[in-house]
Amino acid sequence: MTKTLSLALKKVGELPDAAQEEIGLELLEYVADLQEVRAKLQEGVRALDAGQRIQINPKKFIAQMRKRYVTKK
């Protein structure tokens, strides 16, 4: 574990239980999303290595990814 993550978890551990639970759930969701993106990237790399190509509309793709992964604050 990195020093930064260790420090962050230590500070989270000092918060009330309800706040810890909320932060934990958000972190788990973030990690799951990251793992999903990485898996899809690996799948795409394997497909390209195998010579498979697909046509995509870049503007549509970017809009879909923003809608799915970008949160407004």
N, C-alpha and C positions, 0 to 999 in steps of 0.2 A: 504494500500500500504506500502511496506517495505521502510525503510530509504534508502536503496541502490537504489531501483528502482526510488524513488522520486528524489534522487540526480542525477541519470542518466538522467531522463526526464528534470530536471532543466537545466542540461548542454546541452542537445540536444536543448532545447528551446533557447539557446544563439547562436546557429549556424544559418547560412543563411537558408532561406526557402527551397531551393532546397535540401540541406543536410538533413534538418528535414524530408522532404517528403521521401527521399531515406531511411533514418533510420526507419521511420514509416512503410514503406512498407515491409522492411526486418523483422521488429519486428512482424508485423501481419502475415507474412508467417511463421516465426518461431513458433508463438503461434498456428497457424492452424495445423502445422505439429505435434506439441506436443500434441494437443488435439486429433488428429487422432491416434497417437500411443497409447495414454491412452485409447481411445475407443476400439481399437483392443485388447489391453491387457485385458480390462474388458470383452470383448466378449470371449476371450480365457479362462479366469478364469471361466466364467459362463458355458462354454462348458465342462471344466474339472469337475466342480462341478456337472454337469448333467451326468457325466460318459462318455462323448464323447471323443474319442481319435483319433488322426490322426498321421500318420507316416510322418515325415519330414526328409529331408537330412540336417543335421546341417550346413555343409560346404556351401551348396547351399543357404540355408536361410541366413546365415551371409553375404555371397557375395551379395545377393539381397538387404539386408538392408544397407550394406555399399554403394552400388551403389546409392541407393535411398536417404540416409540421410547424408552421409559423403561428405562434399565438400572439394575440394582441393584448397589450397590457394597459 
